[in-house]
Amino acid sequence: MLKVTNLSVSYAGTPIISDLSFEVPTATTLAITGPSGIGKSTVLQAICGLVRISSGAISVDDRDITQLPTHKRGIGMVTQTNDLFPHLTVSQNIAFGLRMRGVSPREASDRVEELLELVGLPDFSLREIQSLSGGEARRIALARSLAPSPKILLLDEPFTGLDDEIRNSLMHQVQAILQSSTMTSILVTHDHSEADLLASSSLSLVP
């Protein structure tokens, strides 16, 4: 279970998130919706430790992770911009988190192959990031976030900017991955059809 308690975040003294609390039961998906600029992405960044929180607490399975560095939280995240390393190949990008954890090259290679199959790009191991289409890059970003087998998966507008065919394909792919795993996940979206398909509950942020 992911539990967020009385979370507040400010930028330069301006409150972005104020006293927000919610829980996401294990193996379920919460959709966070609301207008642009309301702080949806900031909530995810706070959960994974990318922004400093003003107050509040974050716990996973009753373990307080509020002060842990990002790489020790057991959280994977897919962003709108993918954040892939342009100087690394597809396989090197996916294996990055595994290497940081000291996983052996053989194990990492096997895991990369498994994930490339999972996201439907089995022959992309040696491809350069610059050669990928938008949909392919988003799938590689998803594979990279899944590689270390995170307990929590955060999806920040993961289908934004994709054409309808690729978007629908990737949505159903993500749905299958979430349904077949025990991951707890949060989907940030402005699209209620995405929330309806992927989430078991929703939280709407309002001004």
C-alpha positions in Angstrom: 0.0 0.0 0.0 1.1 3.6 -0.8 0.0 6.1 1.8 0.4 9.9 1.5 -0.4 11.9 4.6 -0.8 15.7 4.8 1.5 16.3 1.9 2.4 19.9 1.2 4.8 21.3 -1.5 5.8 24.9 -2.1 7.9 26.6 -4.8 9.5 29.9 -3.8 7.0 30.3 -1.0 4.0 29.6 -3.2 1.9 26.6 -2.2 1.5 24.0 -5.0 0.1 21.1 -2.9 -1.5 21.7 0.4 -2.3 19.1 3.1 -3.1 16.3 0.6 -3.8 12.8 1.9 -4.7 9.6 0.1 -4.1 5.8 0.1 -3.6 3.4 -2.9 -4.2 -0.2 -1.9 -1.7 -2.8 -3.1 -2.1 -3.9 -6.7 -4.6 -1.2 -7.5 -4.3 1.9 -9.7 -5.3 5.4 -8.7 -6.0 8.1 -11.3 -5.2 11.7 -10.4 -7.1 14.1 -12.5 -7.6 17.8 -12.7 -6.8 20.9 -14.8 -3.3 21.7 -16.0 -1.2 23.5 -13.4 -3.0 22.1 -10.5 0.0 20.1 -9.2 -0.7 16.6 -10.5 2.8 16.0 -11.7 4.2 17.6 -8.5 2.4 14.9 -6.4 4.2 12.2 -8.3 7.6 14.0 -8.1 7.1 14.3 -4.3 6.3 10.6 -4.0 9.4 9.5 -5.8 11.6 12.2 -4.1 12.3 14.5 -7.0 11.0 17.6 -5.2 11.4 18.6 -1.6 8.2 18.5 0.4 7.3 21.2 2.9 5.5 18.8 5.2 3.8 15.5 5.3 4.8 11.8 5.1 4.9 9.1 2.4 5.0 5.4 3.2 5.0 2.1 1.3 3.7 -1.0 3.1 3.9 1.0 6.4 7.6 1.9 5.8 8.2 5.6 5.9 10.2 6.6 2.8 9.8 10.4 3.1 13.5 11.0 3.7 14.9 8.2 1.5 16.8 9.2 -1.7 14.9 8.5 -5.0 16.9 5.4 -5.9 16.1 3.7 -2.6 12.3 4.2 -2.7 11.5 1.2 -5.0 9.4 3.5 -7.3 9.4 3.5 -11.1 8.2 6.5 -13.1 7.3 7.2 -16.7 7.2 10.9 -17.6 5.7 12.8 -20.5 9.2 13.4 -21.9 10.5 9.8 -21.3 13.8 11.0 -19.9 15.8 8.4 -21.8 19.6 8.8 -22.0 20.4 9.8 -25.6 24.0 8.5 -25.4 22.9 5.0 -24.5 21.3 2.3 -26.6 17.8 1.0 -25.9 19.2 -2.0 -23.9 21.6 0.2 -21.9 18.7 2.5 -21.0 16.5 -0.3 -19.8 19.4 -1.9 -17.9 20.5 1.4 -16.2 18.6 0.9 -13.0 19.7 -2.7 -12.8 23.3 -1.8 -13.1 22.9 0.8 -10.4 21.6 -2.0 -8.1 24.6 -4.2 -8.9 22.7 -6.8 -10.9 25.0 -9.0 -12.9 25.4 -8.3 -16.7 23.8 -11.7 -17.5 20.8 -11.1 -15.3 20.4 -7.6 -16.7 20.6 -8.8 -20.2 17.9 -11.5 -19.6 15.7 -8.9 -17.9 16.1 -6.5 -20.8 15.1 -9.2 -23.3 12.1 -10.0 -21.2 10.9 -6.4 -21.0 11.5 -5.7 -24.7 9.2 -8.7 -25.4 6.7 -7.3 -22.9 6.4 -3.9 -24.5 6.3 -5.4 -28.0 9.8 -4.3 -29.2 11.9 -7.5 -29.1 14.4 -6.5 -31.8 15.2 -3.0 -30.5 18.0 -3.9 -28.1 20.8 -2.2 -30.1 18.8 0.7 -31.4 19.8 4.3 -30.8 17.4 6.5 -28.8 17.4 9.1 -31.5 16.0 6.6 -34.0 12.9 5.8 -32.0 9.4 7.2 -32.8 7.4 8.8 -30.0 5.5 5.6 -29.3 8.6 3.5 -29.3 10.4 5.8 -26.9 7.4 5.8 -24.6 7.5 1.9 -24.6 11.2 1.9 -23.8 10.6 4.4 -21.0 8.0 2.0 -19.6 10.4 -0.9 -19.9 13.1 1.0 -18.1 10.8 1.9 -15.2 9.7 -1.7 -14.9 13.2 -3.2 -15.0 14.0 -3.1 -11.3 10.5 -4.6 -10.4 9.3 -1.5 -8.5 6.6 -1.8 -5.9 5.1 1.5 -7.1 4.7 2.7 -10.7 4.0 6.3 -11.4 2.6 7.3 -14.8 2.7 11.0 -15.6 0.5 11.6 -18.7 2.1 8.6 -20.3 -0.1 8.7 -23.5 0.2 12.4 -24.2 1.5 13.4 -27.7 0.9 9.9 -29.3 -1.4 9.4 -32.2 -4.7 7.6 -31.6 -3.6 4.2 -32.8 -0.4 4.1 -30.8 -2.1 5.6 -27.8 -4.8 3.0 -27.7 -2.3 0.2 -28.2 -0.1 1.4 -25.4 -3.0 2.0 -23.1 -4.1 -1.6 -23.4 -0.5 -2.8 -23.1 -0.2 -0.9 -19.8 -3.5 -2.2 -18.7 -2.4 -5.8 -19.3 0.9 -5.2 -17.4 -0.8 -3.7 -14.4 -3.5 -6.4 -14.3 -0.9 -9.2 -14.4 1.4 -7.7 -11.7 1.1 -6.8 -8.0 2.3 -3.3 -8.6 0.6 -0.4 -7.0 0.3 2.5 -9.5 -0.8 6.1 -9.9 -1.8 7.5 -13.3 -1.8 11.3 -13.7 -4.1 12.2 -16.6 -6.5 14.9 -17.9 -8.3 12.2 -20.0 -11.2 10.5 -18.2 -11.2 7.6 -20.8 -7.7 6.7 -19.7 -8.7 6.9 -16.0 -11.8 4.7 -16.7 -9.7 2.1 -18.5 -6.7 1.8 -16.1 -7.8 3.0 -12.7 -9.8 1.3 -9.9 -10.3 4.6 -8.2 -9.7 8.3 -8.8 -8.7 11.5 -7.1 -9.6 14.9 -8.6 -7.4 17.9 -7.6 -9.2 21.2 -7.7 -8.0 24.8 -7.4 
